[in-house]
Amino acid sequence: MPEHAPTYLHLNENPRPPSKDVVNAVLGVLSGLNRYPKVPNRLHGRLAEYLGQGLAVENISVGHGGVDVLHQLAVAFLHPGDEAIVPRPNFPVYVNNVANRGATLVQVELNDYRLDMQALLDAVTPATRMMYLTSPHNPCGSLTTQDELDWLMDHLPDHVLLVFDEVYWHFASDPAQARVWKHVHADRNVVVLHSFSKAFGMAGLRLGYAVSSPRIKQKFSPPVSEFRVNLMTEAAGLAALEDTEGVRESIRLMQEGCTVLYNALSGMDGVIRVLPSQASFVAFRPDCSGKWLESQLAERNILVRELSGFQMPGWVRISVGNPGETEQCLSEVADILSNRP
Ligand SMILES: Cc1ncc(COP(=O)(O)O)c(C=O)c1O
């Protein structure tokens, strides 16, 4: 194996590091770590302000990344005997959480790699407690539209909590993108998940948050859990929310990178299907083993993700990297596929 650091295109990270202001903000609080964070800390209010939409501190709950918020939700709402609906393919953490809670997993196939609202609703039973939706979808990159979401919310019975995972929302350019704010304000059973790992480029910091009505928030995030945000995270999060230019640049980089990946893979010998993406990655189906392609790329020091773990075996997902990394990866994929068994 080569000795220099691999090119990481397997975890949907942002290749741009956080700004100097974010780094300095963290350094600035280090000498005050003898103090507890204030509760609710300034991050909650600032997040509400950042999102606008008439949201307030009472609507925001935080966690150590989106994964931690997903865990909090599962602990609060899922119990043995409950059913949880998870589309297939999916982000694997949902399936793990359902299993860890001893709840029953109910899976609904995507329709041409998009969430199928009618099929999801048809899967609801009196035992259903949660439904997990992702938009933009990981790993397919597809978007749920406002009309689709509104239709689902109109039909979803009150005993089901919808977890609407939008950690890639910044990157979507389609104006039909579904947003849930009116359903939050109507105190519907919905929780939106956001993360600082993607557009803000802070995956290593572990900061995610949920937006819901105060009634739902109180069920899964009691006031004491607001200590979850430590002073460094609070400082970094506050500084990142000011970095409008940095986020805009990340969005531009990801959108351009998705177009480059989609166009190059679409015309490539050995590729059967490529999915257009509203996120920060592109999934495609090679006409050889996806695992073989993944391992061949790893030998060339480039990490991508074969999607068996996402219940999409044979497919491969490439995250957008810096332009040079994306180009390099594409040229290695073309070279490997031209020699496929
Ligand atoms: C769909 C989806 N949800 C949630 C997360 C969790 O993000 P984090 O824990 O880094 O905030 C990810 C991370 O890749 C994701 O793809």
PDBQT file of the ligand as one rigid body, heavy atoms in Angstrom, charges set to zero:
ROOT
HETATM    1  C1  LIG A 401     -28.046  10.837   5.982  1.00  0.00    +0.000 C 
HETATM    2  C2  LIG A 401     -27.139  11.133   7.120  1.00  0.00    +0.000 A 
HETATM    3  N1  LIG A 401     -27.661  11.429   8.305  1.00  0.00    +0.000 NA
HETATM    4  C3  LIG A 401     -26.892  11.699   9.364  1.00  0.00    +0.000 A 
HETATM    5  C4  LIG A 401     -25.527  11.696   9.256  1.00  0.00    +0.000 A 
HETATM    6  C5  LIG A 401     -24.721  11.953  10.492  1.00  0.00    +0.000 C 
HETATM    7  O1  LIG A 401     -23.949  13.070  10.420  1.00  0.00    +0.000 OA
HETATM    8  P1  LIG A 401     -23.054  13.540  11.641  1.00  0.00    +0.000 P 
HETATM    9  O2  LIG A 401     -23.189  12.560  12.743  1.00  0.00    +0.000 OA
HETATM   10  O3  LIG A 401     -21.673  13.634  11.119  1.00  0.00    +0.000 OA
HETATM   11  O4  LIG A 401     -23.630  14.882  12.011  1.00  0.00    +0.000 OA
HETATM   12  C6  LIG A 401     -24.918  11.387   8.037  1.00  0.00    +0.000 A 
HETATM   13  C7  LIG A 401     -23.460  11.337   7.901  1.00  0.00    +0.000 C 
HETATM   14  O5  LIG A 401     -22.885  11.027   6.904  1.00  0.00    +0.000 OA
HETATM   15  C8  LIG A 401     -25.753  11.100   6.937  1.00  0.00    +0.000 A 
HETATM   16  O6  LIG A 401     -25.253  10.774   5.735  1.00  0.00    +0.000 OA
ENDROOT
TORSDOF 0
